[in-house]
Amino acid sequence: MRPGRDIRAVLARRAAMTLFSDARCHYSHRVRIVLAEKGVSAEVIDVDGRDYPPALAEINPYSSLPLLVDRELVLYQPGIVMEYLENVTHLNSVKQPQIWKQEHIVAVLHDIARFHSMYLGREADLERVEWLEIPSAPAKQEMGPLWEAILQYNAKQFPALFTPPRLAYLSRAIQRIGPLWREIEAAPRTLIHNDFNLRNICLRRTGSGFRLCAYDWELATMHLPQRDICEFLSFVLPPGTSREGWLEYVETYRRALEKHAQRSLDAATFVRGFDLASFDYAIDRLGMLTIAQGVNVYEYLPRVLHSHFEYLDGCSL
């Protein structure tokens, strides 16, 4: 373990996959090889197995190494750890968006469409769920001055991304946030993940292809289903992707949602909903992430902002 490393602080954070490894343990080396072969992003912390940290003993009754911690999941048998890594791919891939090929993106779109279809149009049922914080047009409009202040601050900090034309259309969207949100509320909404990006999803290999695994649902809410899709695409599609390239994936998702929900969804209306969700995502989530750059450095954020803003450049309010 590196001198001064606070194991309890690492465990409390659990923001990324962490492998506790012993340099003298061949099982630890086997797991590290699997991590490297799979291209899985994980923090590796060297631990002296002869002086096992008490904080690790609290979560591993065997006081053994290697020990894999992936958010709330704790694995401490080498065989189980390697099996877990063997079947999972694209885990913690936020710094490796290039590994997301078309087949992987399509697999995610089909599986999240299946989930979204379960609650599509069931707004009354979702409104009765006490733990859901559901946004509304009045609440969004009341927050307009806050969004505008955040936007102006971010534009000063990152002028290359928040160019004058982008600053202008984002400001117009904030000024019209009430009417835009009433349009959102008039469309079919569903239960969404609301943090649907490469930090919180991975794929599992099956005999028929890839299946989506989505975790960290604490921000789940009711919104347009397109809201999850615009966030996901902003992470996997590189800057320079044409509007047509984006909309091809939106159409793939729309057809999958139609199939699973067994209802017709007009293509033009669906794209309008996607654009509305994209403006809301830019104002709210991306605005908050950008202002947080002063505290936490998100290495992926400039790329995500660039990609998403390029799509918005072709949208109209």
Buried (B, 14 or more C-beta within 10 A) or exposed (E): BEEEEEBEEBBEEBEBBBBBBBEEBEBBBBBBEBBEEBEBBBBBBBBEBEEBBEBBEEEBEEBBBBBBBBBEEBBBBBEEBBEBBEEBBBBBBBEBBEEBEEEBBBBBBBBBBBBBBEBBEBBEEBEEEEEEEBBBBEEBBEBBEEBBEBBBBBBEEBEEBBEEEBBEBBBEBBBBBBEBBBBBBEBBBBBBBBBBBBBBBBBBEEEEEBBBBBBBEEEBBBBBBBBBBBBBBBBBBEEEBEEEEBBEBBBBBBBBBBEBBEEEBEBEEBBBBBBBBBBBBBBBBBBEBBBEBEEEEBEBBBBBBBBBBBBBEEBEE
